[in-house]
Amino acid sequence: MRHISYKTSSTCARQIDFDLTDDNKITNLAFIGGCNGNLKAISKICEGMDASKVMNIFSGNICGMKGTSCADQLSLAIKKALDENK
């Protein structure tokens, strides 16, 4: 299991922390900053899910005029973590 800390860009959340299990499942997902209720819900939904599936679901999701979102930043964090596993 690896712990991932990802500094976000252009979002209200400043950081995303999660654990990636040896079989690429997301656990202990937490957002630092951002819309507390919505991000807690995303964290609950993602618990135990396959990282690639989470990445594909949230990739490209945007918030307002930012061109990204906390969920999109999560997909980027997962992509980086999976690429480092190769």
PDB file of N, CA, C and O in Angstrom:
ATOM      1  N   MET A   1       0.858  -1.171   0.000  1.00  0.00           N
ATOM      2  CA  MET A   1       0.000   0.000   0.000  1.00  0.00           C
ATOM      3  C   MET A   1       0.908   1.240   0.000  1.00  0.00           C
ATOM      4  O   MET A   1       1.938   1.284   0.673  1.00  0.00           O
ATOM      5  N   ARG A   2       0.487   2.234  -0.775  1.00  0.00           N
ATOM      6  CA  ARG A   2       1.219   3.500  -0.829  1.00  0.00           C
ATOM      7  C   ARG A   2       0.298   4.648  -0.426  1.00  0.00           C
ATOM      8  O   ARG A   2      -0.893   4.646  -0.735  1.00  0.00           O
ATOM      9  N   HIS A   3       0.866   5.615   0.262  1.00  0.00           N
ATOM     10  CA  HIS A   3       0.119   6.826   0.596  1.00  0.00           C
ATOM     11  C   HIS A   3       0.468   7.886  -0.445  1.00  0.00           C
ATOM     12  O   HIS A   3       1.639   8.100  -0.758  1.00  0.00           O
ATOM     13  N   ILE A   4      -0.556   8.544  -0.973  1.00  0.00           N
ATOM     14  CA  ILE A   4      -0.392   9.569  -1.994  1.00  0.00           C
ATOM     15  C   ILE A   4      -0.856  10.904  -1.425  1.00  0.00           C
ATOM     16  O   ILE A   4      -1.943  10.996  -0.855  1.00  0.00           O
ATOM     17  N   SER A   5      -0.036  11.930  -1.578  1.00  0.00           N
ATOM     18  CA  SER A   5      -0.416  13.312  -1.268  1.00  0.00           C
ATOM     19  C   SER A   5      -0.207  14.106  -2.544  1.00  0.00           C
ATOM     20  O   SER A   5       0.892  14.137  -3.097  1.00  0.00           O
ATOM     21  N   TYR A   6      -1.269  14.747  -3.002  1.00  0.00           N
ATOM     22  CA  TYR A   6      -1.229  15.472  -4.276  1.00  0.00           C
ATOM     23  C   TYR A   6      -1.649  16.911  -4.055  1.00  0.00           C
ATOM     24  O   TYR A   6      -2.744  17.176  -3.559  1.00  0.00           O
ATOM     25  N   LYS A   7      -0.781  17.840  -4.423  1.00  0.00           N
ATOM     26  CA  LYS A   7      -1.092  19.270  -4.351  1.00  0.00           C
ATOM     27  C   LYS A   7      -1.929  19.636  -5.572  1.00  0.00           C
ATOM     28  O   LYS A   7      -1.496  19.444  -6.708  1.00  0.00           O
ATOM     29  N   THR A   8      -3.109  20.155  -5.338  1.00  0.00           N
ATOM     30  CA  THR A   8      -4.020  20.484  -6.436  1.00  0.00           C
ATOM     31  C   THR A   8      -3.665  21.827  -7.061  1.00  0.00           C
ATOM     32  O   THR A   8      -2.867  22.593  -6.521  1.00  0.00           O
ATOM     33  N   SER A   9      -4.276  22.089  -8.206  1.00  0.00           N
ATOM     34  CA  SER A   9      -4.072  23.336  -8.922  1.00  0.00           C
ATOM     35  C   SER A   9      -5.421  23.877  -9.378  1.00  0.00           C
ATOM     36  O   SER A   9      -6.230  23.140  -9.942  1.00  0.00           O
ATOM     37  N   SER A  10      -5.665  25.153  -9.138  1.00  0.00           N
ATOM     38  CA  SER A  10      -6.869  25.856  -9.608  1.00  0.00           C
ATOM     39  C   SER A  10      -8.170  25.337  -9.004  1.00  0.00           C
ATOM     40  O   SER A  10      -9.220  25.417  -9.641  1.00  0.00           O
ATOM     41  N   THR A  11      -8.115  24.808  -7.790  1.00  0.00           N
ATOM     42  CA  THR A  11      -9.331  24.359  -7.104  1.00  0.00           C
ATOM     43  C   THR A  11      -9.354  24.895  -5.678  1.00  0.00           C
ATOM     44  O   THR A  11      -8.340  25.358  -5.157  1.00  0.00           O
ATOM     45  N   CYS A  12     -10.518  24.825  -5.063  1.00  0.00           N
ATOM     46  CA  CYS A  12     -10.657  25.253  -3.673  1.00  0.00           C
ATOM     47  C   CYS A  12      -9.936  24.290  -2.729  1.00  0.00           C
ATOM     48  O   CYS A  12      -9.362  24.716  -1.727  1.00  0.00           O
ATOM     49  N   ALA A  13      -9.965  23.007  -3.043  1.00  0.00           N
ATOM     50  CA  ALA A  13      -9.199  22.043  -2.261  1.00  0.00           C
ATOM     51  C   ALA A  13      -7.714  22.265  -2.569  1.00  0.00           C
ATOM     52  O   ALA A  13      -7.329  22.429  -3.727  1.00  0.00           O
ATOM     53  N   ARG A  14      -6.893  22.267  -1.526  1.00  0.00           N
ATOM     54  CA  ARG A  14      -5.459  22.512  -1.694  1.00  0.00           C
ATOM     55  C   ARG A  14      -4.660  21.230  -1.883  1.00  0.00           C
ATOM     56  O   ARG A  14      -3.581  21.238  -2.475  1.00  0.00           O
ATOM     57  N   GLN A  15      -5.202  20.134  -1.374  1.00  0.00           N
ATOM     58  CA  GLN A  15      -4.465  18.875  -1.402  1.00  0.00           C
ATOM     59  C   GLN A  15      -5.435  17.711  -1.360  1.00  0.00           C
ATOM     60  O   GLN A  15      -6.528  17.809  -0.803  1.00  0.00           O
ATOM     61  N   ILE A  16      -5.011  16.598  -1.965  1.00  0.00           N
ATOM     62  CA  ILE A  16      -5.773  15.353  -1.926  1.00  0.00           C
ATOM     63  C   ILE A  16      -4.851  14.279  -1.368  1.00  0.00           C
ATOM     64  O   ILE A  16      -3.730  14.105  -1.846  1.00  0.00           O
ATOM     65  N   ASP A  17      -5.322  13.564  -0.364  1.00  0.00           N
ATOM     66  CA  ASP A  17      -4.574  12.456   0.234  1.00  0.00           C
ATOM     67  C   ASP A  17      -5.386  11.180   0.090  1.00  0.00           C
ATOM     68  O   ASP A  17      -6.601  11.182   0.288  1.00  0.00           O
ATOM     69  N   PHE A  18      -4.714  10.098  -0.252  1.00  0.00           N
ATOM     70  CA  PHE A  18      -5.376   8.798  -0.297  1.00  0.00           C
ATOM     71  C   PHE A  18      -4.334   7.697  -0.253  1.00  0.00           C
ATOM     72  O   PHE A  18      -3.145   7.927  -0.472  1.00  0.00           O
ATOM     73  N   ASP A  19      -4.810   6.499   0.035  1.00  0.00           N
ATOM     74  CA  ASP A  19      -3.960   5.316  -0.021  1.00  0.00           C
ATOM     75  C   ASP A  19      -4.342   4.521  -1.254  1.00  0.00           C
ATOM     76  O   ASP A  19      -5.512   4.440  -1.629  1.00  0.00           O
ATOM     77  N   LEU A  20      -3.335   3.941  -1.870  1.00  0.00           N
ATOM     78  CA  LEU A  20      -3.524   3.088  -3.041  1.00  0.00           C
ATOM     79  C   LEU A  20      -3.034   1.701  -2.655  1.00  0.00           C
ATOM     80  O   LEU A  20      -1.849   1.501  -2.392  1.00  0.00           O
ATOM     81  N   THR A  21      -3.965   0.737  -2.624  1.00  0.00           N
ATOM     82  CA  THR A  21      -3.600  -0.619  -2.221  1.00  0.00           C
ATOM     83  C   THR A  21      -2.779  -1.296  -3.311  1.00  0.00           C
ATOM     84  O   THR A  21      -2.662  -0.784  -4.424  1.00  0.00           O
ATOM     85  N   ASP A  22      -2.219  -2.434  -2.981  1.00  0.00           N
ATOM     86  CA  ASP A  22      -1.402  -3.179  -3.940  1.00  0.00           C
ATOM     87  C   ASP A  22      -2.199  -3.617  -5.168  1.00  0.00           C
ATOM     88  O   ASP A  22      -1.630  -3.832  -6.238  1.00  0.00           O
ATOM     89  N   ASP A  23      -3.526  -3.749  -5.010  1.00  0.00           N
ATOM     90  CA  ASP A  23      -4.372  -4.113  -6.159  1.00  0.00           C
ATOM     91  C   ASP A  23      -5.117  -2.883  -6.710  1.00  0.00           C
ATOM     92  O   ASP A  23      -6.176  -3.010  -7.326  1.00  0.00           O
ATOM     93  N   ASN A  24      -4.542  -1.690  -6.475  1.00  0.00           N
ATOM     94  CA  ASN A  24      -5.019  -0.423  -7.045  1.00  0.00           C
ATOM     95  C   ASN A  24      -6.439  -0.031  -6.636  1.00  0.00           C
ATOM     96  O   ASN A  24      -7.225   0.425  -7.467  1.00  0.00           O
ATOM     97  N   LYS A  25      -6.756  -0.207  -5.383  1.00  0.00           N
ATOM     98  CA  LYS A  25      -8.021   0.276  -4.824  1.00  0.00           C
ATOM     99  C   LYS A  25      -7.743   1.542  -4.023  1.00  0.00           C
ATOM    100  O   LYS A  25      -6.696   1.677  -3.390  1.00  0.00           O
ATOM    101  N   ILE A  26      -8.699   2.465  -4.064  1.00  0.00           N
ATOM    102  CA  ILE A  26      -8.598   3.729  -3.335  1.00  0.00           C
ATOM    103  C   ILE A  26      -9.142   3.541  -1.923  1.00  0.00           C
ATOM    104  O   ILE A  26     -10.241   3.016  -1.744  1.00  0.00           O
ATOM    105  N   THR A  27      -8.371   3.972  -0.914  1.00  0.00           N
ATOM    106  CA  THR A  27      -8.848   3.964   0.470  1.00  0.00           C
ATOM    107  C   THR A  27      -8.402   5.261   1.144  1.00  0.00           C
ATOM    108  O   THR A  27      -7.459   5.916   0.700  1.00  0.00           O
ATOM    109  N   ASN A  28      -9.088   5.609   2.205  1.00  0.00           N
ATOM    110  CA  ASN A  28      -8.722   6.748   3.051  1.00  0.00           C
ATOM    111  C   ASN A  28      -8.592   8.057   2.274  1.00  0.00           C
ATOM    112  O   ASN A  28      -7.694   8.855   2.543  1.00  0.00           O
ATOM    113  N   LEU A  29      -9.482   8.274   1.319  1.00  0.00           N
ATOM    114  CA  LEU A  29      -9.460   9.480   0.504  1.00  0.00           C
ATOM    115  C   LEU A  29      -9.916  10.681   1.322  1.00  0.00           C
ATOM    116  O   LEU A  29     -10.954  10.634   1.983  1.00  0.00           O
ATOM    117  N   ALA A  30      -9.131  11.764   1.274  1.00  0.00           N
ATOM    118  CA  ALA A  30      -9.480  12.994   1.984  1.00  0.00           C
ATOM    119  C   ALA A  30      -9.012  14.196   1.182  1.00  0.00           C
ATOM    120  O   ALA A  30      -7.918  14.195   0.617  1.00  0.00           O
ATOM    121  N   PHE A  31      -9.848  15.212   1.140  1.00  0.00           N
ATOM    122  CA  PHE A  31      -9.522  16.478   0.485  1.00  0.00           C
ATOM    123  C   PHE A  31      -9.243  17.503   1.572  1.00  0.00           C
ATOM    124  O   PHE A  31      -9.966  17.565   2.566  1.00  0.00           O
ATOM    125  N   ILE A  32      -8.211  18.300   1.393  1.00  0.00           N
ATOM    126  CA  ILE A  32      -7.892  19.377   2.325  1.00  0.00           C
ATOM    127  C   ILE A  32      -8.405  20.668   1.695  1.00  0.00           C
ATOM    128  O   ILE A  32      -7.931  21.076   0.635  1.00  0.00           O
ATOM    129  N   GLY A  33      -9.367  21.307   2.342  1.00  0.00           N
ATOM    130  CA  GLY A  33     -10.013  22.484   1.793  1.00  0.00           C
ATOM    131  C   GLY A  33     -11.151  22.066   0.870  1.00  0.00           C
ATOM    132  O   GLY A  33     -11.475  20.883   0.763  1.00  0.00           O
ATOM    133  N   GLY A  34     -11.747  23.036   0.213  1.00  0.00           N
ATOM    134  CA  GLY A  34     -12.820  22.740  -0.730  1.00  0.00           C
ATOM    135  C   GLY A  34     -14.185  22.657  -0.069  1.00  0.00           C
ATOM    136  O   GLY A  34     -14.343  23.004   1.102  1.00  0.00           O
ATOM    137  N   CYS A  35     -15.162  22.197  -0.824  1.00  0.00           N
ATOM    138  CA  CYS A  35     -16.559  22.085  -0.375  1.00  0.00           C
ATOM    139  C   CYS A  35     -16.703  20.834   0.478  1.00  0.00           C
ATOM    140  O   CYS A  35     -16.845  19.728  -0.045  1.00  0.00           O
ATOM    141  N   ASN A  36     -16.667  21.012   1.767  1.00  0.00           N
ATOM    142  CA  ASN A  36     -16.577  19.920   2.723  1.00  0.00           C
ATOM    143  C   ASN A  36     -17.595  18.808   2.497  1.00  0.00           C
ATOM    144  O   ASN A  36     -17.212  17.641   2.414  1.00  0.00           O
ATOM    145  N   GLY A  37     -18.871  19.135   2.397  1.00  0.00           N
ATOM    146  CA  GLY A  37     -19.906  18.111   2.248  1.00  0.00           C
ATOM    147  C   GLY A  37     -19.768  17.320   0.959  1.00  0.00           C
ATOM    148  O   GLY A  37     -19.825  16.091   0.971  1.00  0.00           O
ATOM    149  N   ASN A  38     -19.588  18.018  -0.146  1.00  0.00           N
ATOM    150  CA  ASN A  38     -19.458  17.335  -1.438  1.00  0.00           C
ATOM    151  C   ASN A  38     -18.216  16.451  -1.491  1.00  0.00           C
ATOM    152  O   ASN A  38     -18.266  15.338  -2.013  1.00  0.00           O
ATOM    153  N   LEU A  39     -17.116  16.939  -0.958  1.00  0.00           N
ATOM    154  CA  LEU A  39     -15.876  16.168  -1.029  1.00  0.00           C
ATOM    155  C   LEU A  39     -15.889  14.980  -0.077  1.00  0.00           C
ATOM    156  O   LEU A  39     -15.268  13.955  -0.358  1.00  0.00           O
ATOM    157  N   LYS A  40     -16.588  15.107   1.045  1.00  0.00           N
ATOM    158  CA  LYS A  40     -16.762  13.938   1.921  1.00  0.00           C
ATOM    159  C   LYS A  40     -17.584  12.873   1.204  1.00  0.00           C
ATOM    160  O   LYS A  40     -17.308  11.681   1.338  1.00  0.00           O
ATOM    161  N   ALA A  41     -18.594  13.297   0.444  1.00  0.00           N
ATOM    162  CA  ALA A  41     -19.420  12.346  -0.307  1.00  0.00           C
ATOM    163  C   ALA A  41     -18.584  11.637  -1.369  1.00  0.00           C
ATOM    164  O   ALA A  41     -18.681  10.419  -1.519  1.00  0.00           O
ATOM    165  N   ILE A  42     -17.775  12.378  -2.100  1.00  0.00           N
ATOM    166  CA  ILE A  42     -16.900  11.763  -3.106  1.00  0.00           C
ATOM    167  C   ILE A  42     -15.984  10.744  -2.434  1.00  0.00           C
ATOM    168  O   ILE A  42     -15.781   9.647  -2.954  1.00  0.00           O
ATOM    169  N   SER A  43     -15.432  11.107  -1.280  1.00  0.00           N
ATOM    170  CA  SER A  43     -14.540  10.197  -0.561  1.00  0.00           C
ATOM    171  C   SER A  43     -15.245   8.900  -0.180  1.00  0.00           C
ATOM    172  O   SER A  43     -14.674   7.818  -0.317  1.00  0.00           O
ATOM    173  N   LYS A  44     -16.482   9.004   0.297  1.00  0.00           N
ATOM    174  CA  LYS A  44     -17.250   7.805   0.666  1.00  0.00           C
ATOM    175  C   LYS A  44     -17.543   6.934  -0.547  1.00  0.00           C
ATOM    176  O   LYS A  44     -17.434   5.710  -0.483  1.00  0.00           O
ATOM    177  N   ILE A  45     -17.914   7.567  -1.645  1.00  0.00           N
ATOM    178  CA  ILE A  45     -18.233   6.816  -2.865  1.00  0.00           C
ATOM    179  C   ILE A  45     -17.009   6.067  -3.384  1.00  0.00           C
ATOM    180  O   ILE A  45     -17.123   4.931  -3.846  1.00  0.00           O
ATOM    181  N   CYS A  46     -15.847   6.695  -3.310  1.00  0.00           N
ATOM    182  CA  CYS A  46     -14.629   6.122  -3.887  1.00  0.00           C
ATOM    183  C   CYS A  46     -13.991   5.040  -3.022  1.00  0.00           C
ATOM    184  O   CYS A  46     -13.158   4.279  -3.516  1.00  0.00           O
ATOM    185  N   GLU A  47     -14.356   4.952  -1.759  1.00  0.00           N
ATOM    186  CA  GLU A  47     -13.728   3.994  -0.849  1.00  0.00           C
ATOM    187  C   GLU A  47     -13.824   2.571  -1.388  1.00  0.00           C
ATOM    188  O   GLU A  47     -14.916   2.046  -1.603  1.00  0.00           O
ATOM    189  N   GLY A  48     -12.669   1.960  -1.602  1.00  0.00           N
ATOM    190  CA  GLY A  48     -12.592   0.583  -2.072  1.00  0.00           C
ATOM    191  C   GLY A  48     -12.744   0.401  -3.574  1.00  0.00           C
ATOM    192  O   GLY A  48     -12.654  -0.720  -4.073  1.00  0.00           O
ATOM    193  N   MET A  49     -12.976   1.494  -4.303  1.00  0.00           N
ATOM    194  CA  MET A  49     -13.149   1.388  -5.763  1.00  0.00           C
ATOM    195  C   MET A  49     -11.805   1.246  -6.469  1.00  0.00           C
ATOM    196  O   MET A  49     -10.767   1.671  -5.963  1.00  0.00           O
ATOM    197  N   ASP A  50     -11.853   0.647  -7.633  1.00  0.00           N
ATOM    198  CA  ASP A  50     -10.677   0.525  -8.476  1.00  0.00           C
ATOM    199  C   ASP A  50     -10.225   1.922  -8.912  1.00  0.00           C
ATOM    200  O   ASP A  50     -11.037   2.722  -9.377  1.00  0.00           O
ATOM    201  N   ALA A  51      -8.952   2.207  -8.765  1.00  0.00           N
ATOM    202  CA  ALA A  51      -8.411   3.534  -9.059  1.00  0.00           C
ATOM    203  C   ALA A  51      -8.650   3.942 -10.512  1.00  0.00           C
ATOM    204  O   ALA A  51      -9.000   5.092 -10.774  1.00  0.00           O
ATOM    205  N   SER A  52      -8.471   3.038 -11.442  1.00  0.00           N
ATOM    206  CA  SER A  52      -8.684   3.368 -12.859  1.00  0.00           C
ATOM    207  C   SER A  52     -10.125   3.758 -13.129  1.00  0.00           C
ATOM    208  O   SER A  52     -10.387   4.668 -13.916  1.00  0.00           O
ATOM    209  N   LYS A  53     -11.057   3.079 -12.485  1.00  0.00           N
ATOM    210  CA  LYS A  53     -12.467   3.407 -12.664  1.00  0.00           C
ATOM    211  C   LYS A  53     -12.764   4.799 -12.119  1.00  0.00           C
ATOM    212  O   LYS A  53     -13.445   5.587 -12.776  1.00  0.00           O
ATOM    213  N   VAL A  54     -12.261   5.111 -10.927  1.00  0.00           N
ATOM    214  CA  VAL A  54     -12.450   6.437 -10.348  1.00  0.00           C
ATOM    215  C   VAL A  54     -11.848   7.497 -11.266  1.00  0.00           C
ATOM    216  O   VAL A  54     -12.468   8.528 -11.523  1.00  0.00           O
ATOM    217  N   MET A  55     -10.644   7.240 -11.755  1.00  0.00           N
ATOM    218  CA  MET A  55      -9.967   8.174 -12.647  1.00  0.00           C
ATOM    219  C   MET A  55     -10.806   8.446 -13.893  1.00  0.00           C
ATOM    220  O   MET A  55     -10.963   9.600 -14.291  1.00  0.00           O
ATOM    221  N   ASN A  56     -11.333   7.421 -14.498  1.00  0.00           N
ATOM    222  CA  ASN A  56     -12.136   7.590 -15.716  1.00  0.00           C
ATOM    223  C   ASN A  56     -13.450   8.315 -15.463  1.00  0.00           C
ATOM    224  O   ASN A  56     -13.896   9.098 -16.301  1.00  0.00           O
ATOM    225  N   ILE A  57     -14.065   8.064 -14.332  1.00  0.00           N
ATOM    226  CA  ILE A  57     -15.340   8.721 -14.002  1.00  0.00           C
ATOM    227  C   ILE A  57     -15.154  10.224 -13.832  1.00  0.00           C
ATOM    228  O   ILE A  57     -15.954  11.008 -14.345  1.00  0.00           O
ATOM    229  N   PHE A  58     -14.105  10.636 -13.117  1.00  0.00           N
ATOM    230  CA  PHE A  58     -13.947  12.038 -12.747  1.00  0.00           C
ATOM    231  C   PHE A  58     -13.101  12.866 -13.716  1.00  0.00           C
ATOM    232  O   PHE A  58     -13.096  14.095 -13.636  1.00  0.00           O
ATOM    233  N   SER A  59     -12.401  12.219 -14.608  1.00  0.00           N
ATOM    234  CA  SER A  59     -11.540  12.943 -15.543  1.00  0.00           C
ATOM    235  C   SER A  59     -12.352  13.895 -16.426  1.00  0.00           C
ATOM    236  O   SER A  59     -13.351  13.500 -17.027  1.00  0.00           O
ATOM    237  N   GLY A  60     -11.911  15.148 -16.494  1.00  0.00           N
ATOM    238  CA  GLY A  60     -12.573  16.128 -17.343  1.00  0.00           C
ATOM    239  C   GLY A  60     -13.736  16.848 -16.713  1.00  0.00           C
ATOM    240  O   GLY A  60     -14.312  17.743 -17.332  1.00  0.00           O
ATOM    241  N   ASN A  61     -14.102  16.483 -15.489  1.00  0.00           N
ATOM    242  CA  ASN A  61     -15.177  17.176 -14.788  1.00  0.00           C
ATOM    243  C   ASN A  61     -14.680  18.577 -14.420  1.00  0.00           C
ATOM    244  O   ASN A  61     -13.612  18.714 -13.823  1.00  0.00           O
ATOM    245  N   ILE A  62     -15.446  19.619 -14.772  1.00  0.00           N
ATOM    246  CA  ILE A  62     -14.998  20.974 -14.480  1.00  0.00           C
ATOM    247  C   ILE A  62     -15.946  21.677 -13.515  1.00  0.00           C
ATOM    248  O   ILE A  62     -17.116  21.315 -13.390  1.00  0.00           O
ATOM    249  N   CYS A  63     -15.410  22.693 -12.836  1.00  0.00           N
ATOM    250  CA  CYS A  63     -16.163  23.495 -11.873  1.00  0.00           C
ATOM    251  C   CYS A  63     -16.116  24.942 -12.344  1.00  0.00           C
ATOM    252  O   CYS A  63     -15.051  25.560 -12.366  1.00  0.00           O
ATOM    253  N   GLY A  64     -17.262  25.477 -12.718  1.00  0.00           N
ATOM    254  CA  GLY A  64     -17.315  26.859 -13.176  1.00  0.00           C
ATOM    255  C   GLY A  64     -16.409  27.092 -14.375  1.00  0.00           C
ATOM    256  O   GLY A  64     -16.389  26.303 -15.320  1.00  0.00           O
ATOM    257  N   MET A  65     -15.667  28.177 -14.320  1.00  0.00           N
ATOM    258  CA  MET A  65     -14.788  28.551 -15.429  1.00  0.00           C
ATOM    259  C   MET A  65     -13.337  28.129 -15.188  1.00  0.00           C
ATOM    260  O   MET A  65     -12.432  28.578 -15.891  1.00  0.00           O
ATOM    261  N   LYS A  66     -13.120  27.275 -14.204  1.00  0.00           N
ATOM    262  CA  LYS A  66     -11.758  26.902 -13.803  1.00  0.00           C
ATOM    263  C   LYS A  66     -11.063  25.962 -14.782  1.00  0.00           C
ATOM    264  O   LYS A  66      -9.834  25.906 -14.808  1.00  0.00           O
ATOM    265  N   GLY A  67     -11.818  25.229 -15.580  1.00  0.00           N
ATOM    266  CA  GLY A  67     -11.214  24.251 -16.474  1.00  0.00           C
ATOM    267  C   GLY A  67     -10.812  22.965 -15.780  1.00  0.00           C
ATOM    268  O   GLY A  67     -10.253  22.071 -16.415  1.00  0.00           O
ATOM    269  N   THR A  68     -11.087  22.853 -14.487  1.00  0.00           N
ATOM    270  CA  THR A  68     -10.808  21.661 -13.703  1.00  0.00           C
ATOM    271  C   THR A  68     -11.785  21.652 -12.528  1.00  0.00           C
ATOM    272  O   THR A  68     -12.647  22.525 -12.435  1.00  0.00           O
ATOM    273  N   SER A  69     -11.660  20.700 -11.656  1.00  0.00           N
ATOM    274  CA  SER A  69     -12.469  20.614 -10.439  1.00  0.00           C
ATOM    275  C   SER A  69     -11.711  19.754  -9.446  1.00  0.00           C
ATOM    276  O   SER A  69     -10.684  19.165  -9.783  1.00  0.00           O
ATOM    277  N   CYS A  70     -12.211  19.682  -8.232  1.00  0.00           N
ATOM    278  CA  CYS A  70     -11.588  18.802  -7.243  1.00  0.00           C
ATOM    279  C   CYS A  70     -11.627  17.350  -7.719  1.00  0.00           C
ATOM    280  O   CYS A  70     -10.661  16.610  -7.537  1.00  0.00           O
ATOM    281  N   ALA A  71     -12.734  16.946  -8.324  1.00  0.00           N
ATOM    282  CA  ALA A  71     -12.846  15.578  -8.847  1.00  0.00           C
ATOM    283  C   ALA A  71     -11.868  15.351  -9.996  1.00  0.00           C
ATOM    284  O   ALA A  71     -11.238  14.296 -10.070  1.00  0.00           O
ATOM    285  N   ASP A  72     -11.735  16.323 -10.886  1.00  0.00           N
ATOM    286  CA  ASP A  72     -10.773  16.217 -11.987  1.00  0.00           C
ATOM    287  C   ASP A  72      -9.345  16.155 -11.449  1.00  0.00           C
ATOM    288  O   ASP A  72      -8.516  15.402 -11.961  1.00  0.00           O
ATOM    289  N   GLN A  73      -9.062  16.943 -10.421  1.00  0.00           N
ATOM    290  CA  GLN A  73      -7.733  16.891  -9.811  1.00  0.00           C
ATOM    291  C   GLN A  73      -7.475  15.517  -9.182  1.00  0.00           C
ATOM    292  O   GLN A  73      -6.345  15.028  -9.208  1.00  0.00           O
ATOM    293  N   LEU A  74      -8.513  14.895  -8.619  1.00  0.00           N
ATOM    294  CA  LEU A  74      -8.374  13.532  -8.107  1.00  0.00           C
ATOM    295  C   LEU A  74      -7.987  12.591  -9.240  1.00  0.00           C
ATOM    296  O   LEU A  74      -7.124  11.732  -9.060  1.00  0.00           O
ATOM    297  N   SER A  75      -8.609  12.742 -10.398  1.00  0.00           N
ATOM    298  CA  SER A  75      -8.264  11.869 -11.530  1.00  0.00           C
ATOM    299  C   SER A  75      -6.802  12.066 -11.929  1.00  0.00           C
ATOM    300  O   SER A  75      -6.130  11.099 -12.290  1.00  0.00           O
ATOM    301  N   LEU A  76      -6.298  13.299 -11.870  1.00  0.00           N
ATOM    302  CA  LEU A  76      -4.895  13.564 -12.197  1.00  0.00           C
ATOM    303  C   LEU A  76      -3.961  12.960 -11.149  1.00  0.00           C
ATOM    304  O   LEU A  76      -2.896  12.441 -11.483  1.00  0.00           O
ATOM    305  N   ALA A  77      -4.367  13.032  -9.881  1.00  0.00           N
ATOM    306  CA  ALA A  77      -3.568  12.433  -8.810  1.00  0.00           C
ATOM    307  C   ALA A  77      -3.476  10.919  -8.981  1.00  0.00           C
ATOM    308  O   ALA A  77      -2.411  10.329  -8.800  1.00  0.00           O
ATOM    309  N   ILE A  78      -4.590  10.304  -9.328  1.00  0.00           N
ATOM    310  CA  ILE A  78      -4.611   8.851  -9.537  1.00  0.00           C
ATOM    311  C   ILE A  78      -3.744   8.481 -10.736  1.00  0.00           C
ATOM    312  O   ILE A  78      -2.967   7.528 -10.676  1.00  0.00           O
ATOM    313  N   LYS A  79      -3.879   9.236 -11.824  1.00  0.00           N
ATOM    314  CA  LYS A  79      -3.069   8.962 -13.026  1.00  0.00           C
ATOM    315  C   LYS A  79      -1.591   9.012 -12.690  1.00  0.00           C
ATOM    316  O   LYS A  79      -0.829   8.131 -13.090  1.00  0.00           O
ATOM    317  N   LYS A  80      -1.180  10.041 -11.954  1.00  0.00           N
ATOM    318  CA  LYS A  80       0.224  10.165 -11.571  1.00  0.00           C
ATOM    319  C   LYS A  80       0.670   8.967 -10.726  1.00  0.00           C
ATOM    320  O   LYS A  80       1.744   8.409 -10.953  1.00  0.00           O
ATOM    321  N   ALA A  81      -0.155   8.577  -9.755  1.00  0.00           N
ATOM    322  CA  ALA A  81       0.187   7.449  -8.878  1.00  0.00           C
ATOM    323  C   ALA A  81       0.279   6.147  -9.668  1.00  0.00           C
ATOM    324  O   ALA A  81       1.189   5.348  -9.443  1.00  0.00           O
ATOM    325  N   LEU A  82      -0.658   5.928 -10.593  1.00  0.00           N
ATOM    326  CA  LEU A  82      -0.630   4.701 -11.394  1.00  0.00           C
ATOM    327  C   LEU A  82       0.568   4.682 -12.337  1.00  0.00           C
ATOM    328  O   LEU A  82       1.185   3.636 -12.536  1.00  0.00           O
ATOM    329  N   ASP A  83       0.900   5.838 -12.920  1.00  0.00           N
ATOM    330  CA  ASP A  83       2.063   5.919 -13.802  1.00  0.00           C
ATOM    331  C   ASP A  83       3.351   5.639 -13.053  1.00  0.00           C
ATOM    332  O   ASP A  83       4.277   5.042 -13.603  1.00  0.00           O
ATOM    333  N   GLU A  84       3.416   6.067 -11.798  1.00  0.00           N
ATOM    334  CA  GLU A  84       4.610   5.811 -10.981  1.00  0.00           C
ATOM    335  C   GLU A  84       4.733   4.338 -10.603  1.00  0.00           C
ATOM    336  O   GLU A  84       5.821   3.866 -10.274  1.00  0.00           O
ATOM    337  N   ASN A  85       3.618   3.614 -10.651  1.00  0.00           N
ATOM    338  CA  ASN A  85       3.600   2.178 -10.326  1.00  0.00           C
ATOM    339  C   ASN A  85       4.160   1.324 -11.463  1.00  0.00           C
ATOM    340  O   ASN A  85       4.520   0.166 -11.250  1.00  0.00           O
ATOM    341  N   LYS A  86       4.233   1.882 -12.654  1.00  0.00           N
ATOM    342  CA  LYS A  86       4.644   1.090 -13.829  1.00  0.00           C
ATOM    343  C   LYS A  86       6.125   0.803 -13.813  1.00  0.00           C
ATOM    344  O   LYS A  86       6.637   0.151 -14.723  1.00  0.00           O
TER     345      LYS A  86
END
